[in-house]
């Protein structure tokens, strides 16, 4: 860890309350030393009134909101509204149909895919943007099984799915298995490597557990699947934009993910599909559409797939949300994903330290792993009455979220989350727990 985020000396004091108060100074010091601190100004956030200023508008109602739900919906990058207004007024309003060529609408899925690719550790020409994550899961799993079944050797009639997966991935995997004549087996993520065998076509695994924030072993699991001739399909919804993924480095076959969490693309922004370059000629999509045709405007009755990652396209792109996403990705200019990961770990370490210092801290059980190698970019705490507690936190200006039955989730998004945000959130959590005793 760099000196910017190096732990300070343990605060002196006579008890947990004193220790917690002492953490305020360290939060301020960490913010001052933060190499990414300038990025916060590129987002639309609630900020404190300048010292001596008269409170105005929403700020007069209380302190600024601390937003720790970027692992569900990222904050709005400040450049997006003007760009969307221009798309609507000029590109749509004035240029109209000409914008498919003159404004680059037609090539947006690949162009924006290449903008996301470096954040995934992927070279250009392997990521295409469009559709939802669920639709892309279907494409990836069915096409992946078809690739596996086309190879020589034993029949591949088994699909493994992460037993802790986000429910939609499980639903889609079950349907994809039926479509391809495979059996579906739900397996704990850490057991997939040992479970895969000669009949396994592929495994669909979440890189980060959406409930706990546990980071799963992408390099090891991918290598183990390849060792038995199976493919690896990864869901990157909770890792892309939060930590290095290394798709090319680790030989991942297929991957999917959303863009409205750590990539800040906006509600319902289009997802993406990664197809490793050497698999693209064999990628047989279950959803062939005119946009992925080799000659889309020939309007021919027969389907002939295009070359490259374009095969992942289906129908007409969602241009408004896609171009909002493109504008949002501008916040990544000049940012290394390794620097984001370093700050993410420092933020979650500090959050866990603040929680441990609370008088009510013992009533909270961290579910997020302590080892950095096993941690994503959120802090999950088991808490009695978690749904009510989160409701009270939100009412007091700290926005996280709740997952049943008893999990408080707090996303740390390093481009705009500050250490002072973390300190305040932990303090308000302590107040809520005090009031419930």
C-alpha positions in Angstrom: 0.0 0.0 0.0 1.3 3.4 -0.9 2.3 6.0 1.6 -0.9 8.0 0.8 -3.0 5.3 2.5 -0.5 4.1 5.0 -2.1 3.4 8.5 -1.5 6.1 11.0 -0.5 5.5 14.6 -3.2 3.9 16.8 -5.2 6.7 18.4 -4.8 7.1 22.1 -7.7 7.3 24.4 -9.6 5.8 27.3 -12.2 3.7 25.4 -13.9 3.0 22.2 -15.8 6.3 22.0 -12.5 8.3 22.4 -10.8 6.1 19.8 -13.6 6.6 17.3 -13.5 10.3 17.8 -9.7 10.2 17.2 -10.4 8.7 13.7 -11.8 11.9 12.4 -8.4 13.5 12.2 -7.0 10.5 10.4 -9.9 10.6 7.9 -9.0 14.2 7.1 -5.3 13.4 6.7 -6.1 10.5 4.4 -8.4 12.7 2.3 -5.6 15.3 2.0 -3.1 12.7 0.8 -5.5 10.9 -1.5 -4.1 10.9 -5.1 -7.6 10.4 -6.5 -9.2 13.2 -4.5 -9.6 15.5 -7.5 -11.9 13.0 -9.2 -14.7 13.7 -6.7 -15.3 17.0 -8.4 -16.3 15.2 -11.6 -19.4 13.8 -10.0 -22.7 15.3 -8.9 -22.7 14.8 -5.1 -24.1 16.5 -2.0 -21.3 18.6 -0.6 -21.0 20.6 2.6 -21.6 24.4 2.4 -18.4 26.4 2.4 -17.3 27.7 5.8 -19.2 30.9 6.6 -21.7 30.5 3.7 -25.4 30.9 4.3 -27.0 27.4 3.9 -29.3 27.2 0.9 -31.6 24.7 -0.8 -31.4 21.1 0.2 -28.2 21.7 2.2 -30.2 23.7 4.7 -32.1 20.6 5.7 -29.1 18.9 7.2 -25.6 17.7 6.5 -24.8 16.4 3.0 -25.7 12.9 2.1 -23.0 10.2 2.2 -23.6 8.0 -0.8 -22.3 4.4 -0.2 -24.5 2.6 -2.7 -22.4 2.9 -5.8 -22.2 -0.9 -5.9 -25.9 -0.7 -6.9 -26.1 2.6 -8.9 -23.0 4.8 -9.4 -23.2 8.5 -8.9 -23.9 10.9 -11.9 -20.7 12.1 -13.6 -21.0 15.8 -14.1 -20.3 15.7 -17.8 -23.3 13.5 -18.6 -26.3 15.9 -18.6 -24.8 18.3 -21.2 -23.7 15.4 -23.4 -27.2 13.8 -23.3 -28.8 17.2 -24.0 -26.6 17.5 -27.1 -27.5 14.0 -28.3 -31.2 14.8 -27.9 -31.2 18.3 -29.3 -28.6 18.2 -32.0 -27.8 14.6 -33.0 -31.4 13.5 -32.8 -33.3 16.8 -33.1 -31.3 18.3 -36.0 -29.3 15.5 -37.7 -31.9 12.8 -37.1 -31.2 9.7 -39.2 -27.8 11.1 -40.4 -26.5 10.6 -36.9 -26.2 6.9 -37.4 -23.2 7.7 -39.6 -22.3 11.3 -39.0 -22.5 11.0 -35.1 -21.1 7.5 -34.9 -24.2 5.9 -33.5 -23.8 2.7 -35.6 -20.3 2.0 -34.3 -21.0 3.0 -30.7 -21.3 -0.6 -29.3 -17.7 -1.5 -30.3 -16.3 2.0 -29.7 -17.6 2.1 -26.1 -16.6 -1.5 -25.6 -13.0 -0.6 -26.5 -13.3 2.3 -23.9 -14.3 -0.2 -21.2 -11.8 -2.9 -22.3 -8.7 -1.5 -20.5 -10.7 -1.5 -17.2 -11.2 -5.2 -17.7 -7.6 -6.0 -18.7 -8.7 -6.6 -22.3 -7.2 -5.6 -25.6 -9.4 -3.7 -28.1 -11.8 -5.6 -30.3 -13.1 -8.0 -27.7 -15.8 -6.1 -25.8 -19.2 -5.0 -27.3 -21.7 -2.9 -25.4 -25.5 -3.6 -25.6 -28.5 -5.3 -24.1 -28.8 -6.2 -20.3 -26.5 -8.3 -18.3 -29.1 -11.1 -18.2 -29.3 -11.1 -22.0 -25.6 -11.3 -22.3 -25.4 -14.1 -19.8 -27.7 -16.1 -22.1 -25.5 -15.3 -25.1 -22.3 -16.2 -23.3 -23.5 -19.5 -21.7 -25.2 -20.9 -24.8 -22.5 -19.9 -27.1 -19.9 -21.1 -24.6 -21.5 -24.5 -24.4 -21.7 -24.7 -28.2 -17.9 -24.0 -28.4 -17.2 -26.7 -25.8 -19.5 -29.2 -27.4 -17.9 -28.6 -30.8 -14.5 -29.8 -29.6 -13.0 -33.3 -29.8 -13.2 -35.7 -26.8 -15.9 -36.5 -24.3 -19.4 -35.2 -24.5 -19.8 -31.9 -22.6 -23.3 -32.0 -21.1 -22.8 -30.2 -17.8 -23.0 -26.6 -16.8 -21.7 -25.4 -13.4 -23.1 -22.3 -11.8 -21.9 -20.4 -8.8 -24.3 -21.4 -6.0 -24.1 -18.0 -4.4 -24.8 -16.2 -7.6 -27.1 -13.2 -8.2 -30.5 -14.9 -8.8 -30.9 -13.9 -12.4 -27.6 -15.6 -13.4 -29.0 -18.8 -12.0 -32.3 -18.4 -13.8 -30.7 -17.8 -17.1 -28.1 -20.5 -16.6 -31.0 -23.0 -16.0 -32.7 -22.0 -19.2 -29.4 -22.0 -21.2 -28.7 -25.5 -19.9 -32.1 -26.7 -21.1 -31.5 -25.1 -24.5 -28.2 -26.9 -24.9 -29.2 -30.3 -23.5 -27.0 -29.9 -20.4 -27.5 -30.6 -16.7 -27.1 -27.7 -14.4 -25.2 -28.1 -11.1 -24.9 -25.4 -8.5 -21.5 -25.4 -6.8 -19.9 -23.2 -4.2 -17.5 -20.9 -6.0 -14.4 -22.2 -4.1 -15.4 -25.8 -5.1 -15.8 -25.2 -8.8 -12.1 -25.9 -9.6 -12.3 -29.3 -7.9 -15.8 -30.2 -9.2 -15.2 -29.6 -12.9 -14.5 -32.6 -15.0 -14.5 -34.1 -18.5 -18.3 -33.6 -18.9 -18.2 -30.0 -17.8 -18.8 -27.6 -20.7 -18.4 -24.4 -18.7 -18.8 -22.7 -15.4 -20.6 -19.4 -14.8 -19.1 -17.6 -11.8 -19.5 -14.2 -10.1 -16.2 -12.5 -9.6 -17.5 -10.8 -6.5 -20.3 -12.0 -4.3 -23.0 -9.4 -4.4 -24.1 -10.0 -0.7 -20.8 -10.3 1.1 -18.2 -8.6 -1.2 -16.1 -11.7 -1.3 -13.7 -11.7 -4.2 -13.5 -15.1 -5.9 -10.3 -16.6 -7.4 -10.6 -15.8 -11.1 -7.1 -16.8 -12.2 -7.2 -20.2 -10.3 -10.7 -21.1 -11.2 -10.2 -20.3 -14.9 -7.0 -22.3 -15.0 -8.7 -25.3 -13.4 -11.5 -25.2 -15.8 -9.2 -25.0 -18.8 -7.2 -28.0 -17.3 -10.3 -30.2 -17.8 -11.2 -28.7 -21.2 -14.0 -26.5 -19.9 -14.7 -22.8 -20.5 -14.9 -20.0 -17.9 -17.6 -17.4 -18.0 -17.3 -14.6 -15.5 -19.9 -12.1 -14.3 -18.0 -8.9 -13.5 -20.9 -6.7 -12.3 -19.3 -6.1 -8.9 -15.7 -6.0 -10.0 -15.4 -4.0 -13.2 -14.3 -0.5 -12.3 -13.4 -1.5 -8.7 -10.4 -3.7 -9.2 -8.1 -5.2 -11.8 -9.7 -8.1 -13.6 -7.1 -9.3 -16.1 -9.3 -11.0 -18.6 -6.6 -11.4 -21.3 -3.8 -12.1 -18.8 -5.7 -15.0 -17.2 -7.2 -16.4 -20.5 -10.9 -15.9 -19.5 -13.1 -17.2 -22.3 -16.2 -15.1 -21.9 -17.4 -12.4 -19.5 -20.4 -10.1 -18.9 -21.1 -7.2 -16.7 -23.3 -4.2 -16.1 -22.2 -0.5 -16.4 -24.4 1.2 -13.9 -22.4 0.3 -10.8 -18.7 1.2 -10.6 -18.7 2.4 -14.2 -21.4 5.0 -13.4 -23.3 4.6 -16.6 -26.7 5.5 -15.2 -29.9 3.5 -14.4 -30.5 0.8 -16.9 -27.3 1.6 -18.9 -26.4 -1.1 -21.4 -24.3 -4.1 -20.3 -21.2 -5.5 -22.1 -20.0 -8.9 -23.4 -16.4 -10.0 -23.7 -15.5 -12.7 -26.2 -11.8 -13.7 -26.2 -10.3 -13.0 -29.6 -9.5 -16.6 -30.6 -13.1 -17.7 -29.7 -14.8 -15.1 -31.8 -15.0 -17.1 -35.0 -16.7 -19.9 -33.1 -19.1 -17.7 -31.1 -22.5 -19.0 -32.1 -25.0 -16.6 -30.5 -28.4 -17.9 -29.5 -29.8 -14.5 -30.4 -28.6 -13.7 -33.9 -29.9 -10.3 -35.1 -29.5 -7.9 -38.0 -27.0 -5.9 -36.1 -24.6 -8.8 -35.9 -25.0 -9.8 -39.5 -22.0 -9.6 -41.8 -24.0 -7.3 -44.1 -26.8 -5.9 -42.0 -28.3 -3.6 -44.7 -28.5 -6.4 -47.3 -31.6 -7.5 -45.4 -31.0 -11.1 -46.6 -33.2 -14.0 -45.4 -30.2 -16.1 -44.3 -28.0 -15.2 -41.3 -24.3 -14.8 -41.8 -22.5 -13.6 -38.7 -20.1 -10.7 -38.7 -16.5 -11.1 -37.8 -15.2 -10.2 -34.4 -16.9 -9.1 -31.2 -19.7 -7.6 -33.3 -21.2 -11.1 -33.2 -22.4 -10.2 -29.7 -24.8 -7.6 -31.0 -28.4 -8.3 -31.6 -30.8 -5.4 -32.4 -30.7 -1.7 -32.7 -28.6 -0.1 -29.9 -30.1 1.9 -27.1 -28.5 5.1 -28.3 -29.5 7.6 -25.5 -28.3 5.4 -22.6 -25.3 4.2 -24.6 -24.0 7.7 -25.3 -24.7 8.7 -21.7 -22.5 5.8 -20.7 -19.8 6.9 -23.1 -19.8 10.4 -21.5 -19.7 8.8 -18.0 -16.6 6.9 -18.9 -14.7 10.1 -19.3 -14.1 10.2 -15.5 -11.6 7.3 -16.1 -9.3 9.5 -18.1 -5.9 9.4 -16.5 -6.9 6.9 -13.9 -5.2 3.5 -13.4 -7.4 0.7 -12.2 -4.6 -0.3 -9.8 -4.8 3.1 -8.1 -8.6 2.6 -7.7 -8.0 -0.8 -6.1 -5.5 0.6 -3.7 -7.8 3.3 -2.5 -10.8 0.8 -2.4 -8.9 -1.4 0.0 -7.8 1.5 2.1 -11.4 2.8 2.3 -12.9 -0.6 3.3 -10.0 -1.1 5.9 -10.8 2.2 7.4 -14.6 1.5 7.5 -13.9 -1.8 9.3 -11.6 0.0 11.7 -14.3 2.7 12.4 -16.9 0.0 13.0 -14.7 -1.9 15.4 -14.2 1.3 17.4 -17.9 2.0 17.8 -19.4 1.3 21.3 -22.0 -0.8 19.4 -19.5 -2.4 17.2 -19.7 -5.9 18.7 -23.3 -6.1 17.5 -22.1 -6.0 13.9 -20.4 -9.0 12.3 -18.3 -8.3 9.2 -19.2 -10.6 6.3 -16.7 -9.0 4.0 -13.4 -11.0 4.2 -10.5 -9.3 5.9 -7.7 -10.5 3.6 -7.3 -8.1 0.7 -7.0 -10.9 -1.8 -10.5 -12.0 -0.9 -12.2 -8.7 -0.8 -14.2 -6.7 -3.4 -15.2 -3.1 -3.0 -17.9 -3.1 -0.4 -18.3 -3.7 3.3 -21.1 -6.1 4.3 -22.1 -6.3 8.0 -24.5 -8.7 9.6 -26.8 -6.8 11.9 -30.0 -7.6 13.8 -32.9 -5.7 12.3 -30.8 -4.7 9.3 -33.7 -3.6 7.2 -34.9 -1.1 9.9 -31.3 0.0 10.6 -30.7 0.8 6.9 -33.9 2.7 6.7 -32.9 4.8 9.7 -29.4 5.4 8.2 -30.9 6.6 4.9 -33.2 8.9 6.9 -30.2 10.4 8.6 -28.3 10.9 5.3 -26.2 7.8 4.9 -27.3 5.8 1.9 -26.3 2.1 1.7 -28.5 -0.8 1.1 -30.0 -3.9 2.7 -30.0 -7.6 1.6 -32.1 -10.1 3.3 -32.2 -11.5 5.8 -29.8 -9.3 7.9 -27.1 -7.7 5.8 -26.1 -4.0 5.6 -24.1 -3.3 2.4 -21.9 -0.2 1.9 -20.2 0.2 -1.4 -16.9 2.1 -1.6 -16.4 3.8 -5.0 -12.9 5.2 -4.9 -13.4 7.9 -7.6 -15.8 9.8 -5.3 -15.9 8.2 -1.9 -13.8 10.0 0.7 -12.4 8.8 4.0 -14.5 11.5 5.7 -17.6 9.9 4.1 -16.6 6.6 5.7 -16.0 8.2 9.1 -19.4 10.0 9.1 -21.2 6.9 7.9 -19.7 4.8 10.7 -20.6 7.5 13.2 -24.2 7.6 12.1 -24.4 3.9 12.2 -23.2 4.0 15.8 -25.9 6.6 16.7 -28.6 4.4 15.1 -27.4 1.3 17.1 -27.2 3.4 20.3 -30.8 4.6 19.8 -32.0 0.9 19.3 -30.5 -0.3 22.6 
